[in-house]
Amino acid sequence: MQIQFIGAARTVTGSMHLLKTKHMNILLDCGMFQGKRKEAFEKNRRLDYIEPGEIHHVILSHAHIDHSGNLPLLVKKGFSGTIFSTFATRDLSNAMLLDSAYVQKKEIEFVNKKRLKRGQNPFEPIYSVDDVLDSLEHFQAIPYRKEYHLSPDISFIFYDAGHILGSAITVLNIKENGTETRLAFTGDLGRPFRPILRDPQLIGNVNYLITESTYGDRYHKDDEESLRMLEDTINRTYARGGKIIVPAFSLGRTQELVFELHKLTLKNKIPSMPIYVDSPLSTNVTAIFRNHPECYDSETRELLLTQKDPFGFERLEYIVDVEESKRLNSITEPCIILSASGMCESGRILHHLANNVENEKNTIMMTGYCAQDTLGRRIIEKQPRLKILGDEYSLNAEVVVLENFSAHADRDELLGYIAHLDRNDMKGIFVVHGDYDTQLSFKEGLEGIGFSNITIPEPGQEIYL
C-alpha cells in the first residue's frame, strides 16, 4: 500500500492524495489549485501524476473548491467510479461546481476577447456545465459515523470535521497481506466552540494520519475580542459615512458572518444599516444550510426554535441579479456588502473592491486565510497599489483582518485534536495543506507533544506504508 501526494503538498490549495492498495486506487479529494491565474489555469487542466480511468473511487472531505473543484475534469478525462461524500457535501458540491463552471465560462470569455484582438488562439475552460452535471451523477452520500465497505477488505467512516457544513474526517480501515491498517485524513479541520456547526468529532486511534496545517504556526484571537473588533469596525466605518466591503467565501464564512451580524442586530450593538449578500452562490448555499440542521450545534438549533431565521433577518438582502449588484456601487450611505470570493480572485467582489478601495471612508474587512499570490493576500499585506480587473488602484480604504472567523483550526487547536491519538499506534504523520514554513513549524509542534515519523511530502512524492 502506498500514498502519492499530488496536491496541497507544500502548499495550501489543490487537495489531492492517491491511496493505492493491492486491488483498489482511492483518491482523497480532487481540488483545484489556487494562486497566480496563469499558473493555476495550466496546473488544474493537467491533473498531474494520475490516470483518471485507473481510479476506482473518490472520497471527498468537503465541498470547498480547493478540495472538490476538479471532480468534473476527472470525470471528463475518464473516471467512472463513485464519489463518496456526506449528504450536505453532495448538495453543496452541486452548487459549488456549477458556479465554478459558470465563473470559468465568464472569465474565459473576458480573456478571449483580448486574445482574439491580438490574433491569439482562444482558451477553453477547464470544464463546462455539462461536465459538472456528468460528475454529479457519480456522487453517493454516506451519513456520519456509519461504516461503508468499498470491498471486503476496505471500509471507511466519516466523522464530522466541524470545518464547514458537511465536512468530514475520513478514517479508512484496510486489510492487506494479513495486516489491518487504519488511516485518517483530516480534510480541513474545524474549530471547537464555533457558531452554527458541531465541534470536530474524535476518531479513535489510527496508524497513519494525513493532516492539514493551514494555521499550523498561528493562533486565532479570543472569540470575544474578534466579535468586539467586528462590532467596533462596523461602528467606526458607519461614523465616517463609509461602506464595509467583506470578501467572504460563499460556503461557510458568509453564513457565519450573517449569523454573527444577526446576533449583533438583536442586541442593538451595531447601527441600523443595510446588509447585502451579493452572490448568487452564497444565496444558494445559504438555502442548503437551512436544509441540513443535522450538522448544527445545540446553540444554533435553539436559536432556530426561538428566534427568526438567522440567515434571513430584516436588514439583510440577498442579491442575485447582476443589475442589482451594479446598483450597490451607486449607494452613498453606509452599508455592509459581503461578496465572493474570499481570496478576491474572481466574482463580484472584484467590482466592489475596484469601486471602493480608493475611498478612505470605506473599510475592507478580510475574514480568513488567503493563499500566496492572490489579491486577498495583497490586501491583507496592505500593499499600496492593487491590480484589479486589469487596472491599478490605490489602497486608501482601511483594512481590517479578522482571522478568528477562519474555519480552520489554529496551531493549538490542531495539536490539541491530534494529541488525543495514541503515540504508540501512530506509525506516521503526513503534513499537507499549508505553506512550507508553516508546515516546518507545525512538524516541530507535533514532535513537541511526542509524535515522530512526521513527513512533509513533496508534490508527486510516493510513500510506501
C-alpha positions in Angstrom: 0.0 0.0 0.0 1.2 3.5 -0.8 0.1 7.1 -0.9 1.0 9.6 -3.6 0.7 13.3 -2.5 -0.5 15.1 -5.7 -2.0 18.4 -4.5 -1.8 20.6 -1.4 1.8 19.2 -0.9 4.0 22.1 0.5 1.2 24.5 -0.5 -2.3 25.2 0.8 -4.6 24.6 -2.1 -5.5 21.8 -4.6 -6.0 19.0 -2.1 -5.5 15.6 -3.8 -3.9 12.4 -2.4 -4.0 9.0 -4.1 -4.1 5.9 -2.0 -3.0 2.8 -3.9 -3.8 -0.6 -2.4 -3.4 -4.1 -3.8 -6.7 -4.1 -5.6 -8.0 -0.5 -5.4 -7.0 3.1 -6.1 -8.8 5.7 -3.9 -8.4 9.4 -4.5 -8.8 11.5 -1.3 -10.2 14.9 -2.6 -9.8 16.3 -6.1 -9.3 20.0 -5.5 -8.4 23.0 -7.7 -5.0 24.8 -7.2 -5.5 28.5 -6.4 -2.8 31.1 -6.9 -1.4 33.1 -9.8 -4.1 32.8 -12.5 -1.9 31.6 -15.4 -0.1 29.0 -13.2 -3.4 27.8 -11.7 -5.1 27.5 -15.1 -2.3 25.5 -16.5 -1.9 23.3 -13.5 -5.5 22.5 -12.9 -6.2 21.3 -16.5 -3.3 18.8 -16.4 -4.2 16.6 -13.5 -0.6 15.7 -12.9 0.5 12.3 -11.7 -2.8 10.5 -12.1 -4.7 8.5 -14.7 -8.4 9.1 -14.1 -9.5 5.8 -15.6 -7.4 3.9 -13.1 -9.0 5.4 -10.0 -11.8 3.3 -8.6 -13.3 5.7 -6.1 -13.1 9.3 -4.8 -13.7 10.1 -1.1 -14.4 13.8 -0.7 -13.8 15.6 2.5 -15.9 18.7 1.8 -17.2 21.0 -0.9 -14.7 23.8 -0.9 -13.3 24.3 -4.5 -9.7 23.6 -3.4 -10.9 20.2 -2.3 -13.7 19.4 -4.9 -13.2 21.7 -7.8 -11.5 19.4 -10.3 -14.0 16.5 -10.0 -15.7 17.4 -13.3 -12.4 17.3 -15.1 -11.6 13.9 -13.5 -14.8 12.5 -14.9 -14.3 14.2 -18.2 -10.9 12.5 -18.5 -12.2 9.0 -17.8 -13.1 8.5 -14.2 -16.1 6.2 -14.0 -16.2 5.2 -10.3 -18.1 6.6 -7.3 -17.6 9.9 -5.4 -18.4 9.4 -1.8 -19.3 12.3 0.5 -21.7 13.3 3.3 -25.2 14.4 2.3 -24.6 18.1 2.9 -21.3 17.9 0.9 -23.2 16.3 -2.0 -25.8 19.1 -2.0 -23.2 21.8 -1.6 -21.0 20.3 -4.4 -23.9 20.7 -6.8 -24.0 24.4 -6.2 -20.2 25.0 -5.9 -19.2 23.0 -9.0 -22.0 24.6 -11.2 -20.8 28.0 -10.1 -17.2 27.1 -10.8 -18.1 26.2 -14.4 -20.1 29.4 -14.8 -17.2 31.5 -13.4 -14.8 29.8 -15.7 -17.0 30.4 -18.7 -17.3 34.1 -18.0 -13.6 34.6 -17.2 -12.6 32.7 -20.4 -15.0 34.9 -22.5 -13.4 38.0 -21.0 -9.8 36.7 -21.6 -10.6 35.5 -25.1 -11.9 38.9 -26.2 -8.4 40.3 -25.6 -6.7 37.3 -27.1 -8.7 37.5 -30.4 -7.9 41.2 -30.7 -4.2 40.2 -30.5 -4.7 37.4 -33.0 -4.1 34.7 -30.4 -6.0 31.4 -30.2 -8.8 31.3 -27.7 -8.7 29.4 -24.5 -11.2 26.7 -23.5 -12.5 26.4 -19.9 -11.2 23.6 -17.8 -14.7 22.1 -17.8 -18.3 23.1 -18.7 -21.7 22.9 -17.0 -22.3 19.7 -18.9 -19.1 18.2 -17.4 -20.3 19.2 -13.9 -23.7 17.5 -14.5 -21.9 14.4 -15.6 -19.8 14.4 -12.4 -22.8 14.9 -10.1 -24.2 11.6 -11.3 -21.2 9.8 -9.7 -22.0 11.1 -6.1 -23.1 8.8 -3.4 -23.9 10.2 0.0 -23.0 8.4 3.3 -24.1 9.5 6.8 -21.6 10.4 9.5 -20.3 7.6 11.8 -21.6 4.7 9.6 -19.1 2.3 8.3 -19.2 1.8 4.5 -17.5 -1.1 2.8 -15.8 -0.5 -0.6 -14.8 -4.2 -0.7 -14.5 -7.0 1.9 -11.0 -5.6 2.8 -11.6 -1.8 2.7 -14.1 0.3 4.5 -14.3 3.9 5.7 -16.2 6.1 8.2 -17.0 9.8 8.1 -16.6 11.9 11.3 -17.7 15.5 11.5 -14.7 17.8 10.9 -16.5 20.9 12.1 -15.0 23.0 9.3 -17.9 23.8 7.1 -21.4 22.2 6.6 -20.9 18.6 5.7 -17.1 18.5 6.2 -15.7 15.1 7.2 -12.6 13.5 8.6 -12.2 10.2 6.7 -11.0 7.1 8.5 -10.1 4.1 6.3 -9.7 0.5 7.5 -7.6 -1.5 5.1 -6.7 -5.2 5.3 -3.8 -6.2 3.1 -1.3 -9.0 3.3 -2.7 -10.2 6.6 -2.3 -6.8 8.3 -5.1 -4.3 9.1 -4.2 -0.6 8.8 -6.2 2.4 10.0 -5.6 5.6 8.1 -7.2 9.0 8.7 -7.4 12.1 6.5 -8.5 15.3 8.3 -9.5 17.2 5.2 -9.7 20.6 6.7 -10.2 20.5 10.5 -12.6 23.0 12.1 -12.5 24.7 15.4 -14.3 23.8 18.7 -16.9 26.1 20.2 -17.7 27.9 16.9 -21.2 29.0 16.0 -23.6 27.0 13.7 -21.6 23.7 13.4 -20.7 20.9 15.7 -17.2 20.6 17.1 -14.8 18.2 15.3 -15.5 14.6 16.4 -12.8 12.4 17.8 -11.9 9.4 15.7 -10.1 6.9 18.0 -6.6 5.8 17.3 -5.1 5.4 13.9 -1.8 4.1 12.4 -1.3 6.9 9.8 -2.6 10.4 9.7 -2.8 12.9 6.8 -3.3 16.3 8.4 -3.9 19.8 7.2 -1.7 22.6 8.6 -3.1 25.8 7.2 -2.8 27.7 10.5 -0.1 25.4 12.0 2.1 28.3 13.1 -0.6 30.8 14.1 -3.1 31.4 16.8 -6.6 32.8 16.5 -7.6 35.7 18.7 -10.1 35.2 21.5 -13.7 34.9 20.2 -14.9 37.8 22.3 -12.1 40.0 21.1 -12.9 39.2 17.5 -16.6 40.0 17.9 -15.6 43.3 19.6 -13.4 44.0 16.6 -16.3 43.3 14.2 -18.6 45.5 16.2 -16.1 48.3 16.5 -15.2 48.2 12.8 -18.8 48.5 11.8 -19.5 51.4 14.2 -16.2 53.2 13.2 -16.9 52.9 9.5 -20.6 54.0 9.9 -19.5 57.1 11.9 -17.3 58.3 9.0 -20.0 57.5 6.4 -18.3 54.6 4.7 -19.1 51.2 3.3 -17.8 47.9 4.7 -16.7 45.5 1.9 -16.3 41.9 3.0 -14.7 39.4 0.7 -16.2 36.2 2.0 -16.2 32.6 0.9 -19.7 31.7 -0.2 -19.6 28.5 1.7 -19.1 28.7 5.5 -17.7 32.2 6.0 -20.7 34.1 4.6 -23.2 32.1 6.8 -21.1 32.6 9.9 -20.8 36.3 9.4 -24.5 36.6 8.7 -25.2 34.6 11.9 -23.0 37.0 14.0 -24.4 40.1 12.4 -27.9 38.8 13.2 -26.9 38.4 16.9 -25.3 42.0 17.0 -28.6 43.3 15.4 -30.7 41.6 18.1 -28.6 43.2 20.8 -28.6 46.6 19.1 -24.8 46.6 19.1 -24.5 48.0 15.6 -26.3 50.8 13.8 -29.3 50.3 11.6 -27.8 49.9 8.1 -28.4 47.7 5.1 -26.5 44.4 4.8 -26.2 42.9 1.4 -25.0 39.4 0.5 -24.1 39.9 -3.2 -23.5 36.5 -4.6 -25.8 34.0 -6.3 -23.7 31.2 -5.0 -23.9 32.5 -1.4 -27.7 32.7 -1.7 -27.9 29.1 -3.0 -25.5 27.8 -0.3 -27.4 29.5 2.5 -30.6 27.8 1.3 -28.7 24.5 1.5 -27.7 25.4 5.1 -31.3 25.6 6.0 -31.9 22.1 4.7 -29.2 20.4 6.9 -29.9 21.1 10.6 -28.4 17.7 11.4 -25.0 19.5 11.1 -25.9 22.3 13.6 -24.7 22.6 17.1 -27.2 22.9 20.0 -26.9 26.8 20.2 -28.0 27.1 16.5 -30.8 24.6 16.8 -32.0 26.6 19.9 -31.8 29.9 18.0 -33.8 28.5 15.1 -36.5 27.4 17.5 -36.8 30.6 19.5 -35.8 33.4 17.1 -36.3 34.4 13.5 -34.2 32.8 10.8 -30.6 34.0 11.4 -29.9 33.7 7.7 -32.7 36.0 6.7 -33.3 38.8 9.2 -35.0 42.1 8.1 -31.9 44.2 7.4 -30.4 41.5 5.2 -30.9 41.4 1.4 -29.6 38.7 -0.8 -28.6 39.9 -4.3 -28.8 37.6 -7.3 -29.5 39.8 -10.3 -26.4 41.4 -11.8 -28.1 44.7 -12.3 -29.0 44.8 -8.6 -25.3 44.1 -7.9 -24.3 47.0 -10.0 -26.7 49.2 -8.2 -24.8 48.7 -4.9 -21.9 50.7 -6.4 -24.1 53.8 -6.5 -25.2 53.6 -2.9 -23.6 56.5 -0.9 -24.9 55.8 2.6 -23.1 53.3 5.0 -23.8 49.7 4.3 -22.2 46.2 4.6 -21.5 44.2 1.4 -20.5 40.6 1.6 -19.4 39.1 -1.7 -17.4 36.2 -3.0 -14.7 35.1 -3.4 -12.9 35.2 -0.1 -9.4 35.3 -1.8 -10.6 38.1 -4.1 -9.7 36.1 -7.2 -13.0 36.0 -9.0 -16.6 37.0 -8.8 -18.5 40.2 -8.0 -16.1 41.2 -5.1 -13.6 42.4 -7.7 -16.1 45.1 -8.9 -16.9 46.1 -5.3 -13.2 46.4 -4.5 -12.5 48.4 -7.7 -15.3 50.8 -6.7 -14.4 51.2 -3.1 -10.7 50.6 -2.3 -9.6 54.2 -3.0 -12.2 55.8 -0.7 -10.6 56.4 2.8 -14.1 56.4 4.4 -14.5 52.7 3.5 -13.2 49.5 5.2 -12.1 46.3 3.5 -12.7 43.5 6.1 -10.7 40.4 5.5 -12.0 37.4 7.4 -9.8 34.4 6.7 -6.8 32.8 5.1 -5.7 34.0 1.6 -3.2 32.0 -0.4 0.1 33.5 -1.6 -0.1 35.4 -4.9 -3.9 36.2 -4.5 -5.4 39.7 -4.4 -6.7 38.9 -1.0 -3.2 38.3 0.4 -2.0 41.6 -1.2 -4.9 43.4 0.6 -4.0 41.7 3.9 -0.4 42.8 3.4 -1.8 46.4 2.8 0.2 46.8 -0.5 -0.3 50.4 -1.6 -1.2 49.6 -5.2 -3.5 46.8 -6.2 -4.3 45.4 -9.7 -8.0 44.7 -10.0 -9.6 43.6 -13.3 -6.5 44.8 -15.2 -6.4 48.3 -13.7 -4.3 49.7 -10.8 -5.9 51.3 -7.8 -4.5 52.9 -4.6 -5.4 51.2 -1.4 -6.8 54.1 0.6 -9.6 52.3 2.5 -8.9 50.9 6.0 -8.0 47.2 6.0 -9.2 45.1 9.0 -8.2 41.5 9.3 -10.5 39.3 11.4 -8.7 35.9 11.2 -10.8 34.5 14.1 -13.6 34.0 11.6 -11.4 31.4 9.8 -13.0 27.9 9.7 -9.5 26.3 10.1 -8.2 25.2 13.5 -5.2 27.1 14.6 -1.9 25.6 15.9 -3.2 24.9 19.4 -6.5 23.5 18.2 -4.7 21.3 15.6 -2.2 20.0 18.2 -5.0 19.6 20.8 -7.0 17.4 18.4 -4.1 15.2 17.3 -2.9 14.9 21.0 -5.9 12.6 21.5 -4.3 9.9 19.3 -2.1 7.2 20.7 1.6 7.8 20.0 2.3 4.0 20.2 -0.2 3.2 17.5 0.9 6.0 15.2 3.4 4.9 12.6 3.5 8.1 10.6 2.0 11.5 10.1 1.9 13.4 6.8 1.6 17.2 7.0 -0.2 18.7 3.9 -2.3 21.7 3.1 -0.1 24.5 4.4 2.7 26.9 3.4 6.0 25.1 3.7 7.4 27.3 6.5 4.1 26.8 8.4 4.5 23.0 7.9 8.0 23.0 9.3 6.8 24.9 12.4 3.8 22.5 12.8 6.1 19.5 12.5 8.1 20.8 15.4 4.9 21.2 17.3 3.9 17.6 16.7 7.3 16.4 17.8 6.9 18.6 20.9 3.9 16.6 22.0 5.5 13.2 21.5 4.9 12.2 17.9 7.6 11.0 15.5 8.0 9.8 11.9 6.5 13.1 10.6 6.8 13.8 6.8 6.2 16.9 4.8 5.6 15.3 1.3 6.8 17.0 -1.9 4.4 17.3 -4.8 4.1 13.9 -6.5 6.0 12.0 -3.8 5.0 8.4 -3.2 5.4 6.8 0.2 5.0 3.1 1.0 3.2 2.2 4.2 
